[in-house]
Amino acid sequence: MDDPRELLLDHTKTHRKGFHVDEGPSTWIPNIKENICELVITVICDYIREERDARSLGMGRLEMKYICTEDFIDSEDAEKWIRMNPQKDDTGLIMYIYDNVRHMTMGVHRRSLLYLINMLYFYL
């Protein structure tokens, strides 16, 4: 397991050329919320990719539930339906997983997402 302090120190050395608190905004809360939202999306995207890589159909259990509309269920060829009905982007899937976080596979993604959601919900 990585040492959090060492990760933070390495980050400050590689991504910053010094840091002056007073040169930033009068409150950092909006920046914090924005970064947590980005982390939520990043965690969900990593979860989706991990689930896709681990399953034979190329999509995870929650993604299957998301995509399984009545049209899909009634189709004769599931793989053809998926190819013929691509999503514009994955925003809907990301929000579906967010809304169903309690149904995610147990593990680091679910636990991280619950922590991040609590940080946003309880105003940090």
C-alpha positions, -999 to 999 in steps of 0.1 A, spaced: 0 0 0 13 35 -9 21 59 19 -5 88 15 20 114 27 46 102 2 20 104 -26 10 139 -16 47 150 -14 54 135 -48 24 152 -62 35 186 -49 70 181 -64 58 170 -98 27 191 -103 34 223 -86 62 249 -86 56 260 -50 23 268 -34 11 300 -18 -23 298 -1 -30 335 -1 -26 337 -39 -57 315 -43 -93 322 -38 -107 335 -5 -125 301 -1 -114 268 -16 -147 251 -11 -159 255 -48 -126 240 -60 -129 211 -35 -164 203 -47 -154 205 -84 -124 182 -78 -146 157 -58 -171 156 -87 -142 149 -111 -130 121 -87 -165 106 -87 -166 105 -125 -130 91 -126 -139 63 -100 -170 54 -119 -152 53 -153 -125 31 -138 -152 8 -124 -169 6 -158 -136 -3 -175 -127 -29 -149 -161 -45 -152 -160 -45 -190 -126 -62 -189 -137 -88 -164 -169 -99 -182 -173 -120 -213 -199 -97 -229 -176 -67 -225 -199 -50 -200 -205 -52 -163 -237 -62 -145 -249 -27 -139 -241 -17 -174 -262 -46 -186 -291 -35 -165 -288 0 -178 -287 -10 -215 -315 -37 -212 -344 -17 -223 -376 -34 -236 -363 -30 -272 -331 -47 -262 -349 -76 -245 -373 -80 -274 -345 -80 -300 -335 -113 -317 -298 -106 -317 -285 -89 -286 -250 -82 -299 -264 -67 -331 -288 -45 -311 -259 -32 -290 -239 -24 -322 -269 -7 -338 -278 14 -308 -246 30 -295 -248 56 -268 -238 92 -277 -215 91 -247 -214 74 -213 -229 102 -192 -262 82 -188 -243 51 -178 -221 71 -153 -252 86 -137 -270 52 -136 -240 37 -117 -240 67 -94 -277 63 -87 -271 25 -81 -239 27 -61 -253 3 -35 -256 -23 -62 -220 -20 -74 -196 -50 -70 -180 -48 -36 -145 -34 -36 -124 -3 -38 -145 15 -64 -177 11 -44 -161 21 -11 -143 51 -27 -175 63 -43 -194 61 -11 -168 81 7 -168 108 -20 -206 110 -21 -206 114 17 -180 142 13 -203 160 -11 -235 153 8 -222 164 41 -205 195 27 -171 180 32 
